[in-house]
Amino acid sequence: MKHENRWGVLWVGLVVTAASSATLGCMGEVGDIDESALETSSDSLRGLGSSIAINEPAPYTFGESITVRVTGPIFPAGTCSRGPWISLYCYQGGVLVGTGSHAGFPEGWYYEWPFQLGPTQSWTSGAADCRLDVVYMSRSCRSSAVDSSVSFHVDP
């Protein structure tokens, strides 16, 4: 029984790691899209017209949860889910102390879940500077590009 649990934890860890190259807590809007925008070059992924906003008003404080709203094209799942993905990065003194990744499309991992602004193993207290990125994967899923971002401060 313990052995089976370890494999389950390992599998979940691998899935979370794979999903971490993107994000959550968002509402996407399907738009008319040109699938040719998703070529294998990450440069072709820029300029898709997405935007991101935090639903809760500032100021933000350590330990708070936030949700985000994303507008822009939603690309259908194929061999990989191309996006949008929402990625959170929080830094203290230039050191990455918090991350999160959620899907910006209904069938995706952690879709519409809130992002937690600490604590993490590296961020036990204090202020941080954070950024949310809207990320799209290429058609081949070998590259990605940030289409839009929003930065914000988290108070202690």
N, C-alpha and C positions, 0 to 999 in steps of 0.2 A: 504494500500500500504506500509506504513512504517513497519507494522508488518511482511509482507511477506519479505521485505528486510532484517530485522533482522534475520529471519530464514535462508535466503540465506547466510548471513554473517556467522552465526553459523555453517551451513553445510560446507562452504568453510574452516572455521577455523578448524573443526574437520578433514577434509580431509588433510589439510596441516599438522596438528599435527600428523596424522597417517603416512603420508609420511615422516615426519621429522626424523624417525628412520633410515634414509638413505640419498640420494643426487642428482647432475647434471653436466651439462656442459662437457659431456664426449663422447668419441667414444669407444664403446665396440667392441670386436672381438669375434665372435662365435667360440668356439673351440670344439673339441671332448671331451665330459665330461662323467663322470661316475655319474649318478644320485644318486648312493648309497652314494656319498660324502655328500649329503644333508640329513643327519640323524637328529634326534631331539636334539642331543648333540651339543652344540656350539663348542666343541673340534673337532668334525668331519668336521667342516667348515674351519679349518685352512689349509694352504698349498695348496690352489687351484691354485696357480701360477699366481695370478693377479699382475699387476703393475700399477702405476699411475704416471703421469708426468704433469707438468703445461706447457701449450703451449707457453705462453709468457715468455720471458727471464727476469731474475732478474735484477735489484732490483724491488720490488713491493712497491707501495705507497698507503697510505690511500685514499679511494674513488675509486680506480682502480677496473676494472672488469678483472677476469681471467677465462680462460677455461681450462679444463683438458682432458687428454687422458688416457683412461683405456684400458688395454689389459688383457685378461683372459676370462674364461668361462662366457657365458650368459645363465642363467637358465630360462626355459620357465615359463610363468605365470601359476599358478594353482589356488589353493585356496588363495594364496598370491603371490605377485611378489617377488621372492627370490633373485634376484640380477643379477648383482652387483648394489649396491647403493653407492653413493659418499657423504660423510659427511664432512663438513667444521667446524672447531672449532678454534676460535681466542681468545687469552688471553692477558690481560694487567695486569702485576703484579700478575699473577696466578688466576685472576678473569676472568671467561668466559664472553666475551663481544660481540661475534658474532658467529652465527651458520648458516648453510645452509645444505639442503639435496636435492639431485637430483638423479634421476634414471640413471643408466648406461646402459640401454637397450632401444631400440627404442620406445616401447609402453608405457614407464614409465613417471612419473610425472617430469616435467622440464628437460627432456632429451635434452642434448646439449645446455642448457641455461648457461650463464656465472654466476660465483659466484661473488658477490659484496664484496669488502674488506672495509666495512664501507661506510657510517656511519650507526649505529644502535642506538637504544634508549640508550644502555649502552656504546657505542663506538662512541663518538662525535668527537674525534680527537686523534692524537698521534699514536705512534708505537704500534705494537702488534706482538705476536708470534702465528703462525697459523699452523694447521695440517689438511691435507686431508686424510681421511681413505676410503679404499674400503671395503665395508661391504656386507656380504651374510647372508641371513636368512636361518634357517633350514627348512626342508620339512614341519614341523608342524607349522612353523612361530612363534614358541614360544621362540626361542632364535636366537641370531645373533653372528657373530664373525668378527673381523677385519682381513682381509687377507693381506693387505699391506697398507703402509702409506708413506706420504712425509710431512716433516716439512719445514716451510719457515718463514722468517721475513718480516713484512710490515713496511716500513719507514713512518714517519709522513707526 
